[in-house]
Amino acid sequence: MLWQHIRYWFRQNRSSSEAVAQSNPAPSEPLQAEQTAPETSVLESTCLETSNLEAASPEVISGWRYHAALSVHTPLTHLRRDGQERAHHPYHLQLISNPGHSYGAWIPYRADGLVAFSATSQSQVDSLIADAGAEREQRLRFLIRFREIFESKVLHIDQKLMQIYALADKPEFAWAWQSVQVDNFPDNVFLAELTKLRGIGSQKALMLWKAGLRTPAMVHTASDQDLLSIRGIGPKLIAQLRSQSAA
């Protein structure tokens, strides 16, 4: 159904988009002041773009529905929010995503249930296209279960890995497991958490992982002696890690 909405929008709005472009031609030489305009945050630019589109849209928006990005990196709170509806655009819930990862977006809908594409930004359209398809609900259920295990504050890392690997044997999750677009899943998702530590890149994260320090918490509680025994980690890096754990 979502794909039908997207195809409908591209057919019906291509000509109107061209008409708008012709009636508002871009200046041949942009002003210097525009070139030096101050940068805005991801949240500010998203809200501004959405507000401009909404104001110029001929369509009547009846509500907003949250569309979570179906990724192993999307936090559980965003996945569980998928499908929630609001009467007005909830800017206070439009959280800024981490660099390289978009966690989701609020999509405007018309009273007839179709997406209000003329009031939708390009990033929102891209999000809809990326996660459209009949298998969306199946993938969403799998990702919610994965993130429940991944974000658990009770389970040990080894228990988490065992339970996550067990999902591949469940018939309801077998297809979704195969559709995950991450190499060496799920280990690399845990490795990505290690790279959030100061001074830890992908190579050092792999060294920590092989040494048995598989979470940021395990790194922070490791002794200096254990950390110094890992290739590439010296006193300076240890000091950085200690300052981060104390912050």
C-alpha positions as CSV (number, residue, x, y, z in Angstrom):
1,M,0.0,0.0,0.0
2,L,2.8,2.4,0.9
3,W,4.5,1.7,-2.5
4,Q,1.2,2.6,-4.2
5,H,1.2,5.9,-2.4
6,I,4.7,6.7,-3.4
7,R,4.2,5.8,-7.1
8,Y,1.0,7.9,-7.1
9,W,2.8,10.9,-5.7
10,F,5.6,10.7,-8.3
11,R,3.1,10.6,-11.1
12,Q,0.8,13.3,-9.9
13,N,3.4,15.7,-8.5
14,R,6.2,15.6,-11.1
15,S,4.4,18.2,-13.3
16,S,3.5,20.5,-10.4
17,S,7.1,20.4,-9.1
18,E,8.4,21.5,-12.5
19,A,5.8,24.3,-12.6
20,V,7.0,25.5,-9.2
21,A,10.6,25.4,-10.4
22,Q,9.8,27.5,-13.5
23,S,7.9,30.1,-11.5
24,N,10.7,30.4,-9.0
25,P,13.9,30.3,-11.1
26,A,17.1,30.1,-9.1
27,P,19.4,33.2,-9.3
28,S,22.3,32.8,-11.7
29,E,24.7,34.3,-9.1
30,P,23.9,33.6,-5.5
31,L,24.5,36.4,-3.1
32,Q,27.6,36.4,-0.9
33,A,25.5,36.6,2.2
34,E,23.8,33.4,1.3
35,Q,27.1,31.6,0.8
36,T,28.2,32.6,4.3
37,A,24.9,31.9,6.1
38,P,25.5,30.2,9.5
39,E,25.1,26.5,9.7
40,T,22.0,25.0,11.4
41,S,21.6,21.9,13.3
42,V,20.0,18.7,11.9
43,L,16.9,19.4,14.0
44,E,16.7,23.1,13.0
45,S,17.1,22.4,9.3
46,T,14.5,19.5,9.4
47,C,11.9,21.6,11.2
48,L,12.5,24.6,8.9
49,E,12.2,22.4,5.8
50,T,9.1,20.7,7.1
51,S,7.5,24.0,8.1
52,N,8.1,25.6,4.7
53,L,6.7,22.6,2.9
54,E,3.6,22.5,5.2
55,A,2.9,26.2,4.7
56,A,3.2,26.0,0.9
57,S,1.3,22.7,0.6
58,P,-2.1,22.7,-1.1
59,E,-3.0,19.5,0.7
60,V,-4.8,19.5,4.0
61,I,-2.8,17.6,6.6
62,S,-5.0,15.6,9.1
63,G,-2.2,14.2,11.2
64,W,1.4,12.9,11.5
65,R,2.5,9.3,11.8
66,Y,6.0,8.2,13.0
67,H,8.0,6.1,10.5
68,A,10.9,4.4,12.2
69,A,14.0,3.5,10.2
70,L,14.3,-0.2,10.0
71,S,17.9,-0.6,11.0
72,V,19.8,-2.6,13.6
73,H,21.2,0.8,14.8
74,T,17.8,2.3,15.5
75,P,17.1,2.5,19.2
76,L,14.3,0.6,20.7
77,T,12.3,3.7,21.7
78,H,12.2,4.8,18.0
79,L,11.2,1.3,16.8
80,R,8.3,1.1,19.3
81,R,7.2,4.6,18.3
82,D,6.6,3.4,14.7
83,G,3.0,4.0,13.7
84,Q,2.2,6.4,16.5
85,E,0.0,9.3,15.4
86,R,-0.2,13.0,16.4
87,A,-2.7,15.7,15.4
88,H,0.2,18.2,15.0
89,H,3.8,17.9,14.1
90,P,5.6,16.9,17.4
91,Y,8.8,18.9,17.0
92,H,9.8,18.1,20.6
93,L,9.9,14.4,19.6
94,Q,12.0,14.9,16.4
95,L,15.2,13.7,18.0
96,I,18.5,14.3,16.3
97,S,20.0,11.0,15.1
98,N,23.6,10.0,15.3
99,P,25.9,10.8,12.4
100,G,25.4,8.3,9.6
101,H,22.2,6.9,11.1
102,S,18.6,8.3,10.7
103,Y,16.3,6.8,13.3
104,G,13.0,7.9,11.8
105,A,10.7,10.8,10.9
106,W,7.2,12.1,11.4
107,I,5.3,11.8,8.1
108,P,2.3,14.0,7.2
109,Y,-0.9,12.2,6.2
110,R,-4.1,13.4,4.6
111,A,-7.7,12.7,5.7
112,D,-8.0,9.9,3.1
113,G,-5.0,8.1,4.6
114,L,-2.6,8.9,1.8
115,V,0.8,10.5,2.5
116,A,0.8,14.3,2.0
117,F,3.8,14.2,-0.3
118,S,3.7,17.9,-1.2
119,A,4.3,18.6,2.5
120,T,7.0,15.9,2.8
121,S,10.7,16.7,2.7
122,Q,13.1,14.7,0.5
123,S,14.6,13.0,3.5
124,Q,11.2,11.8,4.6
125,V,10.5,10.5,1.1
126,D,13.8,8.7,1.1
127,S,12.9,7.1,4.5
128,L,9.6,5.9,3.1
129,I,11.1,4.4,0.0
130,A,13.9,2.6,1.9
131,D,11.6,0.8,4.3
132,A,8.5,0.2,2.1
133,G,7.3,-3.3,1.3
134,A,5.0,-6.1,2.4
135,E,7.7,-7.4,4.8
136,R,8.0,-4.2,6.8
137,E,6.0,-5.5,9.8
138,Q,8.0,-8.7,9.9
139,R,11.3,-6.8,9.9
140,L,10.0,-4.4,12.5
141,R,9.1,-7.2,14.9
142,F,12.5,-8.8,14.5
143,L,14.3,-5.5,15.1
144,I,12.3,-4.7,18.2
145,R,13.2,-8.1,19.6
146,F,16.8,-7.7,18.7
147,R,17.0,-4.3,20.3
148,E,15.3,-5.6,23.5
149,I,18.1,-8.0,23.9
150,F,20.8,-5.6,22.7
151,E,19.8,-2.8,25.1
152,S,19.1,-5.1,28.1
153,K,20.7,-3.8,31.3
154,V,20.4,-7.3,32.9
155,L,21.8,-9.7,30.4
156,H,25.6,-10.3,30.2
157,I,27.2,-9.8,26.7
158,D,27.5,-13.6,26.2
159,Q,23.9,-14.1,27.1
160,K,22.9,-11.3,24.7
161,L,24.9,-12.9,21.8
162,M,23.4,-16.4,22.5
163,Q,19.8,-15.0,22.5
164,I,20.4,-13.0,19.4
165,Y,21.9,-15.9,17.5
166,A,18.9,-18.0,18.6
167,L,16.6,-15.6,16.7
168,A,17.9,-16.9,13.4
169,D,16.4,-20.4,14.2
170,K,12.9,-19.0,14.9
171,P,10.6,-19.4,11.8
172,E,9.0,-15.9,12.3
173,F,12.5,-14.2,12.2
174,A,14.4,-16.3,9.7
175,W,13.7,-14.1,6.7
176,A,14.3,-10.9,8.6
177,W,17.6,-12.2,9.9
178,Q,18.7,-12.8,6.3
179,S,17.7,-9.3,5.3
180,V,20.0,-7.6,7.8
181,Q,22.4,-5.3,5.8
182,V,25.3,-5.6,8.3
183,D,28.4,-7.7,7.8
184,N,29.3,-10.1,10.6
185,F,26.0,-9.5,12.4
186,P,25.4,-9.2,15.3
187,D,29.1,-8.8,16.4
188,N,29.6,-5.6,14.4
189,V,26.7,-3.9,16.1
190,F,28.4,-4.4,19.5
191,L,31.7,-3.3,17.9
192,A,30.1,-0.1,16.8
193,E,29.3,0.7,20.5
194,L,33.0,0.4,21.3
195,T,33.9,3.0,18.7
196,K,31.9,5.5,20.7
197,L,34.7,5.5,23.3
198,R,37.3,8.3,23.0
199,G,40.2,7.3,20.9
200,I,38.7,4.0,19.8
201,G,38.4,3.3,16.1
202,S,37.3,0.2,14.3
203,Q,40.7,-1.5,14.6
204,K,41.2,-0.8,18.4
205,A,37.5,-1.9,18.9
206,L,38.3,-5.2,17.3
207,M,41.3,-5.6,19.6
208,L,39.2,-4.9,22.6
209,W,36.6,-7.4,21.4
210,K,39.1,-10.1,21.0
211,A,40.5,-9.4,24.4
212,G,37.1,-10.0,25.9
213,L,36.3,-6.4,26.6
214,R,33.1,-6.3,24.5
215,T,31.1,-3.4,25.9
216,P,32.0,0.2,26.9
217,A,31.2,-0.7,30.5
218,M,33.7,-3.6,30.5
219,V,36.4,-1.3,29.1
220,H,35.7,1.4,31.7
221,T,36.0,-1.2,34.6
222,A,39.1,-3.0,33.2
223,S,42.4,-2.5,35.0
224,D,45.2,-0.5,33.5
225,Q,47.3,-3.6,33.3
226,D,44.6,-5.4,31.3
227,L,44.3,-2.4,28.9
228,L,48.0,-2.0,28.5
229,S,48.3,-5.7,27.4
230,I,46.2,-4.9,24.3
231,R,48.2,-3.8,21.3
232,G,47.7,-0.2,20.4
233,I,46.5,0.9,23.8
234,G,48.9,3.0,25.9
235,P,48.8,5.3,29.0
236,K,47.6,8.3,27.0
237,L,44.6,6.4,25.6
238,I,43.8,4.9,29.0
239,A,43.7,8.4,30.4
240,Q,41.2,9.4,27.8
241,L,39.0,6.4,28.6
242,R,39.2,7.1,32.3
243,S,38.1,10.7,31.8
244,Q,35.2,9.6,29.7
245,S,34.0,7.1,32.3
246,A,34.2,9.8,35.0
247,A,32.2,12.3,33.0
